[in-house]
């Protein structure tokens, strides 16, 4: 096994020779527990460079499949994409960062800066829209935007140059957002062509036959049964965003894959609403967050999943995978589309922790700052259409999960309580599940458990 030596190459010599010498020396020397780190500072116009990670060492950089003949088979080549300077050291490129494990490219949604604008270090320059989230492209150095290399709507990959930043700002003219690049002027006609255009054409005399020619008949009238289509000028064609296309594909795949069935129940919200009303002020004072209904439903869902673990499972080929952890996905509607952040290890959290986590994730989702990792995974989803006034619905399963709970609006309805008709705040709940895996018995028991816990939260304290 190679020994590992930490060296910093600071000279301006040949990077290739330094690399060759370092590798040759590394094969004969023996100092364990360190690594070889190469910094090609002597090179200009270098967009990225690689370093070696030998067995037993680790680094938080993205792996590359590049193969180098002189590298030992036990070593892993990893690539570090960094901004680079031009020959005079004044110009720096802003490039697309690593987008995520399952994301290979993105679309330039919009530029936040124009040429001539001043930017600070890590200040967003542009936004890249991916299949899952929108990612900011930040400035690697403080300076002035000299040039925007890409255009809005371009598809870009990690490492693609988006803009050029001038550290000094010398020779950069400011371009106002309203200014547009003037279109190329149409070429003026040559002198030889000008007389031809100015020369009047002889008028053709109208014959008597043409004068007496009958006008064109009007188009036939549409029958009463024929549909009247709206004119095309009253329609607008807008391209779908990557997020919308991704949501559409996943939901259609869900419909084509799962044997979906939905079962319903209703919940009397009286006790949970009273609990919230009695302790909301003390809850905010102690925990710094408002007490909502979502924490109660998350706790009830955790209890139901623990009693019916098949609802938390998933089909994988010919096997069933049972998950002994509960990660609840919360569907959040944003102006850009639906995102589903995950509350991880919900079974270990109390009401306050759940409320804080939901508020944090919802704020990130609406601000567009939520990360891929915060939406990955999830074993069960809760969708609250009640915030939009939905009375009842049949939610669609979020693959690769096996079920989804739908919450709806709270409506006062006449109910029979103790032989008397009284007004009670009621909510319909729906469970859509994969009937290939979950039988109707387990689905009904699951909803009954949620109903029992929400109607009497004391069951959570007594575990009954």
ZAMARGU-4260 file (C-alpha; in steps of 0.2 Angstrom, whole numbers, plus 5000, padded with zeros to 4 digits):
<rodrens>
0) 5000/5000/5000 | 5006/5017/4996 | 5012/5028/5010 | 5004/5045/5011 | 5013/5061/5012
5) 5006/5079/5014 | 5015/5091/5002 | 5010/5108/4996 | 5017/5112/4979 | 5020/5131/4979
10) 5033/5133/4966 | 5028/5139/4948 | 5036/5124/4940 | 5028/5111/4929 | 5013/5103/4938
15) 5015/5087/4928 | 5033/5085/4934 | 5028/5089/4952 | 5014/5076/4951 | 5025/5063/4944
20) 5039/5066/4957 | 5026/5066/4971 | 5019/5049/4965 | 5036/5041/4963 | 5042/5047/4980
25) 5025/5041/4988 | 5028/5023/4982 | 5044/5022/4992 | 5042/5032/5008 | 5031/5028/5023
30) 5022/5040/5033 | 5004/5035/5036 | 4989/5045/5041 | 4992/5059/5029 | 4988/5063/5010
35) 4995/5071/4995 | 4988/5088/4991 | 4993/5096/4975 | 4990/5115/4972 | 4994/5120/4954
40) 4997/5138/4958 | 5010/5140/4944 | 4997/5137/4931 | 4985/5150/4923 | 4968/5147/4915
45) 4965/5131/4925 | 4947/5128/4928 | 4949/5113/4939 | 4962/5101/4946 | 4962/5084/4954
50) 4970/5077/4970 | 4973/5060/4975 | 4964/5051/4990 | 4973/5036/4995 | 4966/5021/5004
55) 4962/5025/5022 | 4960/5044/5019 | 4944/5053/5015 | 4939/5070/5008 | 4922/5078/5006
60) 4924/5081/4987 | 4915/5074/4972 | 4922/5058/4965 | 4927/5057/4947 | 4928/5042/4936
65) 4944/5048/4927 | 4958/5035/4925 | 4976/5040/4925 | 4989/5027/4920 | 5002/5031/4933
70) 4989/5031/4948 | 4989/5016/4959 | 4973/5005/4957 | 4969/5008/4975 | 4968/5026/4974
75) 4953/5037/4970 | 4954/5052/4959 | 4943/5066/4965 | 4939/5083/4956 | 4938/5100/4965
80) 4930/5113/4954 | 4936/5130/4958 | 4936/5147/4950 | 4951/5152/4941 | 4960/5168/4937
85) 4966/5174/4920 | 4984/5178/4916 | 4983/5195/4925 | 4974/5188/4940 | 4960/5201/4938
90) 4946/5190/4930 | 4937/5176/4939 | 4924/5164/4933 | 4908/5160/4942 | 4903/5142/4938
95) 4889/5130/4941 | 4892/5120/4957 | 4889/5102/4961 | 4870/5100/4960 | 4867/5084/4969
100) 4870/5065/4967 | 4855/5062/4956 | 4855/5079/4946 | 4866/5080/4931 | 4861/5097/4924
105) 4850/5112/4927 | 4842/5127/4918 | 4847/5145/4920 | 4831/5152/4927 | 4836/5171/4928
110) 4851/5182/4932 | 4851/5192/4947 | 4865/5204/4942 | 4869/5213/4926 | 4885/5217/4918
115) 4893/5232/4928 | 4884/5228/4944 | 4895/5227/4960 | 4895/5210/4969 | 4902/5204/4985
120) 4909/5187/4989 | 4896/5173/4989 | 4883/5185/4983 | 4870/5177/4971 | 4873/5181/4953
125) 4860/5169/4945 | 4848/5155/4949 | 4849/5137/4942 | 4833/5128/4941 | 4834/5109/4943
130) 4821/5095/4944 | 4820/5097/4962 | 4826/5114/4969 | 4832/5131/4963 | 4851/5134/4967
135) 4860/5151/4968 | 4876/5153/4958 | 4887/5165/4969 | 4901/5176/4965 | 4918/5168/4970
140) 4926/5185/4973 | 4921/5203/4976 | 4921/5214/4961 | 4911/5219/4946 | 4901/5208/4934
145) 4911/5210/4917 | 4901/5198/4906 | 4887/5185/4907 | 4892/5170/4897 | 4876/5160/4898
150) 4859/5165/4894 | 4842/5163/4903 | 4835/5146/4897 | 4852/5138/4894 | 4854/5120/4900
155) 4871/5120/4910 | 4881/5106/4919 | 4891/5107/4935 | 4907/5117/4931 | 4899/5127/4917
160) 4905/5145/4916 | 4890/5157/4920 | 4899/5174/4922 | 4915/5183/4922 | 4919/5194/4937
165) 4932/5208/4937 | 4940/5210/4954 | 4946/5228/4950 | 4931/5233/4939 | 4942/5242/4927
170) 4935/5244/4909 | 4918/5237/4914 | 4904/5248/4908 | 4887/5247/4918 | 4873/5240/4908
175) 4855/5245/4915 | 4843/5231/4916 | 4831/5240/4903 | 4845/5242/4890 | 4846/5229/4876
180) 4859/5225/4864 | 4855/5234/4848 | 4850/5223/4834 | 4861/5223/4819 | 4856/5236/4806
185) 4849/5229/4790 | 4862/5232/4776 | 4859/5247/4765 | 4855/5243/4747 | 4869/5245/4735
190) 4869/5260/4723 | 4865/5248/4709 | 4850/5241/4718 | 4843/5259/4723 | 4837/5264/4705
195) 4828/5248/4703 | 4818/5251/4719 | 4814/5269/4715 | 4810/5265/4697 | 4791/5265/4695
200) 4783/5249/4689 | 4771/5251/4674 | 4753/5250/4679 | 4743/5235/4672 | 4727/5240/4664
205) 4712/5232/4672 | 4702/5221/4659 | 4683/5221/4658 | 4682/5203/4663 | 4691/5207/4679
210) 4680/5221/4683 | 4664/5210/4681 | 4672/5196/4691 | 4661/5190/4705 | 4667/5193/4723
215) 4673/5177/4733 | 4658/5169/4742 | 4658/5171/4762 | 4665/5156/4772 | 4651/5143/4777
220) 4643/5146/4793 | 4647/5134/4807 | 4633/5123/4812 | 4625/5124/4830 | 4633/5107/4835
225) 4650/5111/4829 | 4661/5117/4844 | 4667/5136/4843 | 4685/5136/4847 | 4693/5152/4855
230) 4704/5162/4843 | 4723/5158/4845 | 4727/5176/4849 | 4718/5174/4866 | 4730/5159/4871
235) 4747/5160/4878 | 4760/5146/4877 | 4773/5145/4892 | 4786/5132/4893 | 4785/5121/4909
240) 4798/5123/4922 | 4809/5108/4926 | 4801/5107/4943 | 4784/5106/4936 | 4789/5093/4923
245) 4798/5082/4937 | 4782/5083/4947 | 4771/5078/4932 | 4782/5063/4928 | 4783/5057/4946
250) 4764/5058/4949 | 4760/5049/4932 | 4773/5036/4936 | 4764/5034/4953 | 4747/5032/4945
255) 4754/5019/4932 | 4764/5009/4945 | 4753/5008/4961 | 4736/4999/4964 | 4730/5015/4973
260) 4714/5014/4984 | 4708/5028/4995 | 4699/5025/5012 | 4691/5039/5022 | 4686/5044/5040
265) 4681/5059/5049 | 4688/5067/5065 | 4680/5077/5079 | 4693/5091/5081 | 4685/5098/5097
270) 4698/5091/5110 | 4713/5095/5099 | 4707/5113/5096 | 4703/5115/5115 | 4721/5109/5119
275) 4728/5121/5107 | 4718/5135/5114 | 4722/5132/5132 | 4741/5130/5130 | 4745/5140/5114
280) 4752/5156/5124 | 4762/5145/5136 | 4769/5135/5122 | 4775/5150/5112 | 4782/5157/5128
285) 4793/5142/5132 | 4797/5135/5115 | 4796/5151/5104 | 4785/5143/5091 | 4766/5142/5089
290) 4757/5126/5092 | 4748/5121/5077 | 4738/5105/5071 | 4752/5098/5061 | 4762/5092/5076
295) 4747/5083/5083 | 4744/5074/5066 | 4762/5070/5065 | 4762/5062/5082 | 4746/5053/5078
300) 4753/5047/5062 | 4769/5040/5071 | 4758/5031/5083 | 4748/5023/5068 | 4763/5018/5059
305) 4770/5010/5074 | 4754/5000/5076 | 4753/4996/5057 | 4771/4995/5051 | 4766/4988/5034
310) 4760/5006/5030 | 4778/5012/5033 | 4785/4998/5022 | 4789/4998/5003 | 4789/4985/4989
315) 4806/4982/4981 | 4806/4969/4967 | 4800/4953/4975 | 4804/4959/4993 | 4796/4970/5006
320) 4807/4982/5015 | 4801/4987/5032 | 4808/5003/5039 | 4811/5004/5058 | 4812/5023/5057
325) 4799/5035/5053 | 4803/5050/5041 | 4787/5060/5038 | 4787/5070/5022 | 4776/5086/5023
330) 4769/5092/5006 | 4772/5111/5004 | 4764/5121/4990 | 4776/5135/4984 | 4774/5148/4970
335) 4786/5137/4959 | 4778/5120/4962 | 4775/5106/4975 | 4790/5101/4986 | 4790/5088/5000
340) 4803/5092/5014 | 4806/5078/5026 | 4805/5078/5045 | 4817/5065/5050 | 4816/5053/5064
345) 4799/5059/5069 | 4796/5046/5082 | 4810/5053/5093 | 4803/5071/5092 | 4790/5080/5104
350) 4777/5093/5099 | 4789/5108/5100 | 4803/5100/5090 | 4791/5095/5076 | 4783/5112/5075
355) 4801/5120/5074 | 4806/5108/5060 | 4791/5110/5050 | 4792/5129/5051 | 4810/5129/5046
360) 4807/5118/5031 | 4792/5127/5025 | 4801/5144/5026 | 4816/5137/5016 | 4803/5129/5003
365) 4794/5146/5000 | 4811/5155/5000 | 4818/5143/4987 | 4833/5139/4998 | 4829/5121/5003
370) 4842/5108/4998 | 4841/5092/4990 | 4846/5082/5005 | 4831/5090/5015 | 4819/5083/5002
375) 4827/5066/5000 | 4820/5050/5007 | 4804/5050/5017 | 4794/5034/5022 | 4776/5042/5023
380) 4768/5058/5017 | 4755/5070/5025 | 4747/5082/5013 | 4736/5096/5021 | 4724/5103/5008
385) 4714/5110/5021 | 4724/5126/5021 | 4717/5130/5004 | 4699/5125/5009 | 4698/5108/5002
390) 4684/5098/5010 | 4689/5081/5003 | 4701/5073/4991 | 4710/5058/4985 | 4729/5061/4987
395) 4742/5053/4975 | 4755/5042/4983 | 4773/5050/4983 | 4784/5036/4976 | 4793/5026/4982
400) 4782/5027/4997 | 4767/5016/4999 | 4754/5028/5007 | 4749/5046/5010 | 4738/5054/5022
405) 4726/5069/5016 | 4720/5082/5029 | 4706/5093/5024 | 4697/5109/5031 | 4688/5110/5047
410) 4669/5113/5045 | 4656/5114/5059 | 4643/5100/5055 | 4628/5093/5065 | 4634/5077/5074
415) 4625/5066/5086 | 4633/5066/5103 | 4625/5057/5118 | 4609/5056/5109 | 4609/5075/5105
420) 4612/5084/5089 | 4626/5096/5092 | 4638/5107/5081 | 4655/5100/5081 | 4671/5105/5071
425) 4674/5090/5059 | 4688/5086/5047 | 4688/5072/5034 | 4704/5062/5032 | 4709/5051/5018
430) 4722/5038/5016 | 4728/5033/4999 | 4738/5017/4999 | 4746/5004/4988 | 4734/4989/4988
435) 4747/4978/4982 | 4756/4979/4999 | 4743/4986/5011 | 4726/4977/5014 | 4710/4986/5017
440) 4710/4980/5035 | 4727/4988/5039 | 4722/5004/5030 | 4706/5006/5040 | 4715/5002/5057
445) 4728/5015/5052 | 4715/5029/5050 | 4705/5023/5066 | 4721/5025/5076 | 4724/5043/5069
450) 4706/5047/5073 | 4707/5040/5091 | 4723/5050/5095 | 4717/5066/5088 | 4700/5065/5096
455) 4709/5061/5113 | 4727/5067/5114 | 4729/5059/5131 | 4731/5042/5123 | 4749/5048/5118
460) 4753/5051/5136 | 4746/5034/5142 | 4752/5024/5126 | 4734/5017/5124
</rodrens>
